[in-house]
Amino acid sequence: MFYKFNKDLPPFIQNHLPEQAQDIFREAYNGTLEKHKDRKHHKREPLEEAAYKAAWTAVKEKYVQKNQKWVAIKQLN
């Protein structure tokens, strides 16, 4: 399932990530799904799970959790 808008993301993502981090999450998630859309089934990991992991990895490249909030790494420097 692709996420067209941030408002379509799961509530946990919407409630915990800033808007720009939600954009990163959504784009990475959708990009992974698109890249592997023809993949039928992977024995080790479903595609949605792989997309979810890729999305969090993308977010963590630019954001870090500090004092229970996600903050852009560039703001910390």
N, C-alpha and C positions, 0 to 999 in steps of 0.2 A: 504494500500500500504506500503510495507516494503522499507526501505532505505538500499541498499546494501553497498553503499559507501557515504562518506561525500559529495562528489560532487553531489550526488543525493538529498541532503537536499534542502529545499526551500532557495532561495537567501538570505532572511533576516537572516536565521540562519548562512549560510556560511559567510556572510559579517560582522556579529557582534560577533560571538563567536570564540575564539581561537580553533585551531585544536583539542586539547584534550577535550575541552568542547563540540565540535561537536561530538566527539566519544561518550561521555557520553550521549548526547541528542539522538543520533542515536540508541545506544544500549538500552536505557530506552524505547524509542518509539517502537522499534521492539519487545522488550521483553513484553511490555504491549499488543501489537497486538497478539503476539504468545500465551500468557497466556490466552487471551480471544477470540481466533480465532473462537471458536465454538458458541460464543454468537451471537445470531441472531440480535436482535435490543433491545436497552434499551430505554425505553420511555423518560427518563430524559436526556440522553447524548449519542450521537453517539460514537462508539468505537474509531474512529480517534481523536475525541476531548479529550476523556479520555487519550489516548496515548500521545497526545500533552501536556496535563497538567502534566502527569507523567514524561515526558521527561524534562520539565522545572523545575519541583521539583527536579529531580536528578541533574541537572546542578546547581541549586541554593544551593545545599548541599555542593558543592565544589568551586563555583565561586560566586563572588559578582560584581556588576556593580559599578565602581568607575571612576569618571571623563569621563563618556561616553564610557568606555571600560570595558570588562569583565576580571577580574583578579582572579587568583586562591587564595583562602582564605589562603592557606599555605604560599603564598608569602607575605602576609600582616603581618604575625606574626614574 
